[in-house]
């Protein structure tokens, strides 16, 4: 029995060696085949057009609404989402001071025009007496206003001292509450406003005294040509001042520059509007724009004015009609993609800014044939070929192509070329039918 078992051992070892040796030979053959494969670049057909171009929807216009001059906000007449028309008042600033300035400018202009007219007409004795009385009345009014100014100044000085003392205590100690500080601030601003008002009245009264005296003097000595010119210049100056005052009053009503929707509101009544600081944002959403970044290999398909179909993911059953508005001649920074903008009508507001959209060209492969890049074409013996990748090798396929643009051609009715088939681009001269390849 023992001898019989020993005779089987060499037979088993021989069989194992016989099985192992062919395996080693196959591994070496595979390694040699892999090393002989040519490296190629490839593109999958149909992806260039069927998949469309992905982009983002943005408003057609976006306006940042700002105040031209500072002022306290009296009313904000819109909320976020409100639909507005061009010229609608969005924010109203307080106008009390501005209205007073307009009235003051109007009064000054009326006085200046009257003075010019009287000077040009000349004065009578009765008019001189009347002018003297006017000077006296104006001086009496000025004296009365001066007394009011002194009284208001005393009140303002006292309020300012109290405010400064309160501010110092509030900043350095905890004995003064914020409520006390707010009250002190209110009293200070109230006293300052009263003082500013009487100062304005003082200036007006002083101007009336000056005007009355000048008018009296001119009436006594008679007007010269230079005097008339000076009075006319004063009328022109006051006219310009009145226009500025009216413009300032008009600018207190901040209006929408476009038809659109309020997308953001950053101000509340009672706040101070500062010049140049954004108060509201108004966007125009009909039409909307789709921003695309198109690769350089496909930018040749984009022509301004060309119609396109636009789809969004949340409305899969709806196709929107659009038009290419802009194709940039300059690529994006640090990229080989080019900015393209598509305009899409949006009358019902279904398209919202920020949505992702797909843009499909009208001349799709289904209509004009399968698109093939010219860089894949090989011409030999008056025939045109492309190399189709089949497994780990290539097959030369003859094609009949018609130009689409400088970079692409259409290929029709070729059973060997279908969507998602890979073909070699920029094939080398060493590549031939049946060669083993490795796609980079």
Steps between C-alpha positions, in 0.01 A plus 500: 500500500776741588675448161179569312451835673853611418456434131210750486701795636724560193196477275315768696802733498542457125134593441530812717804616306326433170202713606712781641727548199233613248373755753840663520520517124162680476602765753809585302299523180242734657772728633657521156161582341428776751839659446444509119163684525502855360378785724216697340252770592133432441160669504159341548261592220166659578611665825581829334139581411256254654605579856462871435691775673445550871464851637344713769200730470560863594277810481497695176572812707591549865486853641637601837277783627692770690428849628670794328507694827479400864181528699271332748271237351137600545342205321594187305213439261590149379581160645717222364325334209300809405449560127588859412485720192757747377450828690320346801609653832684234701640698793391840629743712703388775735443826313424765766842665480516463123157661459614792715809540288286511185272764650798703613656479153168602341468799731855611427444472128174694515672778695792508259275521195294776660814691583623473143163611362479801733856601422437483130182708540654768724367633833260780603496698824210297628689182415808625684289564810353156466849349464616680812204357689581157359857528625376592846254213502767257382742618766234467768425149382872418501537629854213281608652201328841579653342484843355165412840380378664597828233319695527189280880508524484510878268203497725315254817574701333369814376189322842440348673524839246265652542258211883507522490443874249219459707344220816507712318338791340242273837407345696491827250385763193285532291759683339621179264261326451473126149641549651809667752526217228475234294765678801732526576445133142586408508823702832593338374439146179687576691805628737486201210485255336800666828691488557413133148613417531842660842544340339440164235754589776740604672458166173562321425809708851634450468442127174693499664792684789498254262484207285781640802726560645428158168571340475829687850604403442416137178695505681806634802497272340340197612181328804461275560242234729308732234505771244353264747227398574421863130474583442277200790278609345478846170394345684231300682379811182473703327325209773236498471470878127441470561229240747328731254519789222353284734221384592417858129486589429276201793270588342439841250283313711201389340332198548178307706542181347190336197272495587211726474318831645606836742218583657649812411773750772633731336804661223573748308820582685713752846396381746739341558458127860570403602602147614201296386238754266239350143529632321257268579268212261486202539229237346463156395136449334516159698408308768318700855417400676164511875529558705226334869409497556323169819296434727619222429182302131595482501881492490489119140377526390815678373782279332815633135505398468122466185345654539243779287280725535546875400248765510513880501203735193596702289533182606187309199499269535861387736643241565874484597680182813710519752685287875536527560866586875513555804289414815632660808528280716463812522187717444495873803579716724197563272283285439391141125551529318798350211699653172476309166658594160374391181708531181313593147642513347458847151656496354280775804524728563124504875550452674622816848640542742233618327207327720265302404479135599298195527672163458288186584627155227474239723331240534180703660183360158345450422771243831555327693181568743384763762760586865400472798725572721569200800408712384136481497479120775318310527538121671228300469391138224757435295352782413631844523277809459517874643252748232340718614346827376144539621342820876546513545554124394746231305447182527734200151604388444685173265799531335760279509837675358849439632810670309649791756766596874544527536224759217252445338295222175305463508126423175334387378144458805311619413188700846488661464850651242545771448702812742411782746329261860604574720625216862607499576870469828632361613150392871458433641380167612174666138404582350238267193279481511227765768664717484444872436829681481643848275802557669775697 
